[in-house]
Amino acid sequence: MRFEGVLSRHDPKGPSAALVTTTRQPGPSILSFVKHHLDIGFQHIFLFYEDAPDRWLSELAEQPRVSLVARDASLERRWQVLPSFKNLRSFIAIEVMARQILNATVAIGEARELGIQWLLHLDSDELFQPSGGLHQHLSSAMGAGAEQVVYWNHEAVPEAIEVIDCFKEVTLFKANVNSVSKPTGCLPYIAYTSGKAAVRLDSTPVPHGVHRFSCPGAPAKTLVARRSFVLHYPCCGFSRMLKKYEMLGNFADKWFGQVSIEPNMSFHALARDCVSAGRHEDALALYRARVMLTAVDTDMRERLLESGHLLRVTGPADSLLVIDPAELADHAIAPLLIASLSTGRKPLGAEPSVAAIAPNRLG
């Protein structure tokens, strides 16, 4: 296993931070994922990948601030010496979360070696949006004595059946139930609502699942972000949804053999059943109803935007490079991109950058 790359010059105005993610055949959006997080101030990204790298992952091989780490024999030997390996070893082959926990643990050690002060754990279909800038935000967290900061995740609502780069094309989000003043008006999520966390590396943390960290001997002192948040883009694009569940296969009904999936994430179980049985028409109906929210008409969407239960967040899409279909002329997916750009949704920037989000504790 090789950790290549260099730490960028540290911004003297605030703490340094790295990001860890685990991905599998991510497609073109991985380039936007990396660009966004480096642009907002992350010094380094630890990007663990499974299977052979696709063409877009391969483009990152020369990026000095990204460590591309393959799931190979070298990485698996590294896992075996981790304290958490004994409890996770029987799940490694069947639970992506087990591999994410082990990879995050490896990244903690590597980031500390680089002298980085904070680590954020995200999926590769998520973007972090710090309020007031990354370094200012983390400085405030350190000033408040935080060892861990939790960020609520808002869930994407694609407005087209096919999406190529969700980070450039999707700007509508369901507000997290934990972040609004009237949670009874929140729309149901297809994925999790528990948020993600960043942790201070001088507190000798370990991953506590994929959403939190803990510190040996005592719980990490945790603050909840008030204005900073994570944008989650699960299953954006029907073709992407099919590919995701084809890769996941006919997984078990319980996470780690203990926690039932269906009562917690019914979409996850339904999508598995449709795709594994080859019922693509049912899968498309599920995508339209639960992901695109096609039953929510324009008037209702406007009311939900006004109430803060839907959010129009255009900042990330605006800051990323404008998509030029001509640049993708040699891609097999280019016609889908052109179709998605012809859906008639409001242009980027037509709405405020984000609707009001109810305060919690930390900016």
C-alpha positions as CSV (number, residue, x, y, z in Angstrom):
1,M,0.0,0.0,0.0
2,R,1.4,3.4,-1.0
3,F,0.3,6.7,0.4
4,E,1.5,9.2,-2.2
5,G,1.0,12.9,-2.1
6,V,2.1,15.9,-0.2
7,L,0.5,18.2,2.3
8,S,-0.3,21.5,0.9
9,R,1.0,24.7,2.5
10,H,-1.0,25.1,5.8
11,D,-3.2,28.2,6.0
12,P,-1.9,30.1,9.0
13,K,-5.4,31.5,9.7
14,G,-6.8,28.2,10.9
15,P,-6.4,24.5,11.6
16,S,-5.5,22.0,8.9
17,A,-8.0,19.3,7.9
18,A,-8.1,16.2,5.8
19,L,-11.0,14.1,4.4
20,V,-11.4,10.3,4.1
21,T,-13.8,8.5,1.8
22,T,-14.2,5.0,0.4
23,T,-15.6,4.6,-3.1
24,R,-16.3,2.1,-5.9
25,Q,-16.6,3.0,-9.6
26,P,-17.7,6.6,-8.7
27,G,-17.9,8.0,-12.2
28,P,-17.2,11.6,-13.3
29,S,-18.6,13.1,-10.1
30,I,-15.5,12.0,-8.2
31,L,-13.5,14.8,-10.0
32,S,-16.0,17.4,-8.7
33,F,-15.9,15.8,-5.2
34,V,-12.2,16.3,-5.0
35,K,-12.2,19.7,-6.6
36,H,-14.8,21.0,-4.2
37,H,-13.1,19.8,-1.1
38,L,-9.6,21.0,-2.1
39,D,-11.0,24.3,-3.1
40,I,-12.7,25.0,0.2
41,G,-9.5,24.3,2.1
42,F,-8.9,20.6,2.9
43,Q,-5.2,19.9,2.8
44,H,-5.5,16.3,1.9
45,I,-8.0,13.6,0.7
46,F,-7.5,9.9,1.5
47,L,-9.5,8.2,-1.2
48,F,-9.8,4.4,-0.8
49,Y,-11.2,2.6,-3.8
50,E,-12.5,-0.9,-4.5
51,D,-12.3,-2.8,-7.8
52,A,-10.1,-1.4,-10.6
53,P,-10.1,2.4,-10.8
54,D,-12.4,3.8,-13.4
55,R,-11.2,6.4,-15.9
56,W,-12.1,9.3,-13.6
57,L,-10.3,7.9,-10.6
58,S,-7.3,7.4,-12.8
59,E,-7.3,11.1,-13.6
60,L,-6.5,11.8,-9.9
61,A,-3.3,9.7,-9.9
62,E,-1.2,12.8,-10.5
63,Q,-3.0,15.0,-7.9
64,P,-0.4,15.6,-5.1
65,R,-3.0,16.3,-2.4
66,V,-4.9,13.0,-2.9
67,S,-3.8,9.6,-1.7
68,L,-5.4,7.0,-3.9
69,V,-5.4,3.7,-1.9
70,A,-6.5,0.5,-3.6
71,R,-8.1,-2.4,-1.7
72,D,-5.3,-4.8,-2.1
73,A,-3.3,-7.3,-0.1
74,S,-1.2,-4.5,1.4
75,L,-4.2,-2.6,2.7
76,E,-5.8,-5.7,4.1
77,R,-2.5,-6.5,6.0
78,R,-2.8,-3.0,7.4
79,W,-6.3,-3.7,8.5
80,Q,-5.3,-6.8,10.3
81,V,-3.2,-4.9,12.9
82,L,-6.0,-2.5,13.8
83,P,-7.7,-2.9,17.2
84,S,-11.1,-2.9,15.5
85,F,-10.2,-5.7,13.0
86,K,-11.2,-8.6,15.4
87,N,-14.8,-7.4,15.7
88,L,-15.1,-6.5,12.0
89,R,-13.3,-9.3,10.2
90,S,-16.3,-11.5,9.7
91,F,-18.2,-8.6,8.0
92,I,-15.4,-7.3,5.7
93,A,-16.6,-9.2,2.7
94,I,-20.3,-8.4,3.1
95,E,-20.5,-4.9,4.8
96,V,-19.1,-1.9,3.1
97,M,-19.4,-0.1,6.4
98,A,-16.9,-2.5,7.9
99,R,-14.4,-1.6,5.2
100,Q,-15.2,2.2,5.6
101,I,-14.4,2.0,9.4
102,L,-11.1,0.2,8.8
103,N,-10.1,2.7,6.1
104,A,-11.0,5.6,8.3
105,T,-8.8,4.2,11.0
106,V,-5.9,3.9,8.6
107,A,-6.5,7.5,7.5
108,I,-6.4,8.7,11.1
109,G,-2.9,7.4,11.4
110,E,-1.7,8.8,8.1
111,A,-3.2,12.2,8.7
112,R,-1.6,12.4,12.1
113,E,1.8,11.6,10.5
114,L,1.2,14.5,8.2
115,G,0.5,16.8,11.2
116,I,-3.1,17.4,10.2
117,Q,-5.4,18.5,13.0
118,W,-8.9,17.4,11.9
119,L,-10.4,14.6,9.8
120,L,-13.8,14.4,8.2
121,H,-15.3,11.1,7.1
122,L,-17.7,11.4,4.1
123,D,-19.0,9.2,1.4
124,S,-18.0,10.0,-2.2
125,D,-21.6,11.1,-2.9
126,E,-21.4,13.9,-0.3
127,L,-20.1,17.5,-0.1
128,F,-19.2,19.4,3.0
129,Q,-20.4,23.0,3.2
130,P,-18.7,24.9,6.1
131,S,-20.1,28.3,7.1
132,G,-17.7,31.2,7.0
133,G,-14.9,29.1,5.5
134,L,-13.3,25.8,6.6
135,H,-10.5,27.2,8.7
136,Q,-12.6,29.8,10.5
137,H,-15.2,27.1,11.3
138,L,-12.6,24.7,12.7
139,S,-11.0,27.5,14.7
140,S,-14.3,28.2,16.3
141,A,-14.8,24.5,17.1
142,M,-11.4,24.3,18.7
143,G,-12.1,27.5,20.6
144,A,-15.2,25.9,22.0
145,G,-13.2,22.9,23.1
146,A,-14.8,20.5,20.7
147,E,-13.2,17.1,19.9
148,Q,-15.9,16.2,17.4
149,V,-18.3,18.3,15.4
150,V,-21.5,16.8,14.0
151,Y,-23.0,18.0,10.7
152,W,-26.6,17.3,9.7
153,N,-27.0,16.0,6.2
154,H,-29.5,17.4,3.7
155,E,-30.6,14.9,1.1
156,A,-30.6,15.6,-2.7
157,V,-33.8,15.6,-4.8
158,P,-32.8,15.3,-8.5
159,E,-35.1,17.0,-10.9
160,A,-34.2,14.7,-13.9
161,I,-34.3,11.0,-14.4
162,E,-30.7,10.9,-15.5
163,V,-27.9,12.8,-13.8
164,I,-24.2,12.5,-14.8
165,D,-22.5,14.7,-12.2
166,C,-24.8,15.2,-9.3
167,F,-22.6,17.9,-7.7
168,K,-23.0,20.1,-10.8
169,E,-26.6,19.3,-11.7
170,V,-28.6,18.9,-8.5
171,T,-29.5,21.8,-6.3
172,L,-32.7,20.8,-4.5
173,F,-32.5,19.1,-1.0
174,K,-34.8,17.8,1.7
175,A,-34.0,19.5,5.0
176,N,-32.7,17.2,7.7
177,V,-35.3,16.6,10.4
178,N,-32.8,17.5,13.1
179,S,-32.2,21.0,11.6
180,V,-35.7,22.5,11.3
181,S,-38.0,24.1,13.8
182,K,-41.1,22.0,12.6
183,P,-39.9,18.5,12.0
184,T,-43.4,17.2,11.3
185,G,-43.3,18.9,7.9
186,C,-40.1,17.1,6.8
187,L,-40.1,14.8,3.8
188,P,-39.0,11.2,4.3
189,Y,-35.4,10.4,3.5
190,I,-34.2,7.5,1.3
191,A,-31.0,7.2,3.3
192,Y,-29.8,8.2,6.8
193,T,-30.6,11.4,8.8
194,S,-27.9,11.0,11.5
195,G,-25.3,13.3,9.9
196,K,-21.5,13.0,9.6
197,A,-18.7,14.1,11.9
198,A,-15.2,15.6,11.9
199,V,-12.8,14.8,14.7
200,R,-9.7,16.4,16.2
201,L,-6.8,14.1,15.7
202,D,-4.9,15.1,18.9
203,S,-7.7,13.4,20.9
204,T,-6.5,9.9,19.6
205,P,-9.9,9.1,18.1
206,V,-11.3,5.9,16.6
207,P,-14.3,5.6,14.3
208,H,-17.5,4.8,16.1
209,G,-19.4,3.4,13.1
210,V,-19.3,5.6,9.9
211,H,-21.1,8.6,11.3
212,R,-19.2,9.4,14.5
213,F,-15.9,9.0,16.3
214,S,-15.0,8.2,19.9
215,C,-12.0,8.8,22.1
216,P,-10.4,6.1,24.3
217,G,-11.7,6.1,27.9
218,A,-14.4,8.8,27.4
219,P,-16.9,10.0,24.8
220,A,-15.5,12.7,22.5
221,K,-16.7,16.2,23.5
222,T,-19.2,16.8,20.7
223,L,-20.7,20.0,19.3
224,V,-23.4,20.1,16.7
225,A,-22.9,22.5,13.8
226,R,-25.5,25.3,13.4
227,R,-24.8,26.5,9.9
228,S,-22.3,24.1,8.4
229,F,-23.7,21.0,6.9
230,V,-23.3,18.0,4.6
231,L,-25.1,17.7,1.3
232,H,-25.9,14.0,0.5
233,Y,-26.6,13.0,-3.1
234,P,-27.8,9.3,-2.9
235,C,-29.0,7.6,-6.0
236,C,-28.9,10.8,-8.2
237,G,-29.7,9.5,-11.7
238,F,-31.6,6.3,-12.4
239,S,-28.7,4.6,-14.2
240,R,-26.5,5.4,-11.2
241,M,-29.1,3.9,-8.9
242,L,-29.2,0.7,-10.9
243,K,-25.4,0.4,-10.9
244,K,-25.2,1.0,-7.2
245,Y,-27.7,-1.8,-6.3
246,E,-26.2,-4.1,-8.9
247,M,-22.8,-3.7,-7.2
248,L,-24.4,-4.1,-3.7
249,G,-26.2,-7.3,-4.7
250,N,-28.7,-9.2,-2.7
251,F,-27.4,-8.0,0.7
252,A,-28.8,-9.3,4.0
253,D,-31.8,-7.8,5.8
254,K,-29.8,-6.6,8.8
255,W,-26.7,-4.5,9.1
256,F,-23.9,-6.5,10.8
257,G,-26.5,-9.2,11.4
258,Q,-28.2,-7.1,14.1
259,V,-30.0,-4.0,12.9
260,S,-32.9,-4.4,10.6
261,I,-32.7,-2.3,7.4
262,E,-36.3,-2.1,6.4
263,P,-37.7,-0.2,9.3
264,N,-34.8,2.3,9.2
265,M,-34.2,2.7,5.4
266,S,-37.1,1.1,3.6
267,F,-35.9,2.6,0.2
268,H,-32.6,0.7,0.6
269,A,-34.4,-2.6,1.0
270,L,-37.0,-1.9,-1.8
271,A,-34.3,-0.9,-4.3
272,R,-32.3,-4.0,-3.5
273,D,-35.3,-6.2,-4.1
274,C,-36.3,-4.5,-7.4
275,V,-32.8,-4.5,-8.9
276,S,-31.7,-7.9,-7.7
277,A,-35.0,-9.4,-9.3
278,G,-34.4,-7.5,-12.5
279,R,-37.6,-5.5,-12.0
280,H,-36.3,-2.3,-13.6
281,E,-39.7,-0.8,-14.3
282,D,-40.5,-1.1,-10.6
283,A,-37.1,0.4,-9.8
284,L,-37.8,3.4,-12.0
285,A,-41.2,3.9,-10.4
286,L,-39.5,3.8,-7.0
287,Y,-36.9,6.3,-8.2
288,R,-39.5,8.7,-9.5
289,A,-41.6,8.5,-6.4
290,R,-39.0,8.4,-3.6
291,V,-35.9,10.1,-5.1
292,M,-37.4,12.6,-7.5
293,L,-40.5,13.2,-5.4
294,T,-42.6,13.5,-8.6
295,A,-45.8,13.5,-6.5
296,V,-44.8,16.8,-5.0
297,D,-46.1,19.3,-7.5
298,T,-44.6,22.8,-8.2
299,D,-46.9,24.6,-5.8
300,M,-46.2,22.2,-3.0
301,R,-42.4,22.5,-3.7
302,E,-42.7,26.3,-3.4
303,R,-44.5,26.0,-0.1
304,L,-41.9,23.6,1.2
305,L,-39.1,25.9,0.1
306,E,-40.8,28.8,2.0
307,S,-41.2,26.7,5.1
308,G,-37.5,25.5,5.0
309,H,-38.4,21.8,4.6
310,L,-36.9,22.0,1.1
311,L,-33.7,23.8,0.4
312,R,-32.3,25.2,-2.8
313,V,-28.5,25.1,-2.4
314,T,-26.7,26.4,-5.5
315,G,-23.3,27.2,-4.1
316,P,-21.4,24.0,-4.9
317,A,-22.8,23.7,-8.4
318,D,-22.0,27.4,-9.1
319,S,-18.4,27.0,-7.9
320,L,-17.7,23.9,-9.9
321,L,-16.8,24.2,-13.6
322,V,-19.7,24.7,-15.9
323,I,-20.5,21.5,-17.8
324,D,-19.7,21.7,-21.5
325,P,-21.4,18.8,-23.4
326,A,-18.8,19.1,-26.1
327,E,-16.2,18.1,-23.6
328,L,-18.0,14.8,-23.0
329,A,-18.6,14.1,-26.7
330,D,-16.5,10.9,-26.5
331,H,-18.4,9.6,-23.5
332,A,-21.1,7.1,-23.9
333,I,-23.1,9.0,-21.3
334,A,-23.1,12.4,-23.1
335,P,-26.6,12.1,-24.6
336,L,-28.0,11.5,-21.1
337,L,-26.2,14.6,-19.9
338,I,-27.6,16.7,-22.7
339,A,-31.1,15.4,-21.9
340,S,-30.7,16.2,-18.3
341,L,-29.7,19.8,-19.1
342,S,-32.9,20.1,-21.1
343,T,-35.3,19.5,-18.3
344,G,-36.4,23.0,-17.8
345,R,-35.5,23.4,-14.2
346,K,-34.4,26.8,-12.9
347,P,-30.9,27.8,-13.8
348,L,-28.2,27.6,-11.2
349,G,-28.3,30.6,-9.0
350,A,-31.9,31.4,-9.6
351,E,-32.7,30.7,-6.0
352,P,-30.9,31.9,-2.8
353,S,-27.8,30.0,-2.1
354,V,-29.5,28.2,0.8
355,A,-32.7,28.5,2.7
356,A,-32.7,29.3,6.4
357,I,-31.5,26.4,8.6
358,A,-32.5,26.3,12.2
359,P,-29.6,26.9,14.6
360,N,-28.2,24.2,16.8
361,R,-25.0,25.1,18.5
362,L,-21.9,25.8,16.5
363,G,-21.5,27.8,13.3
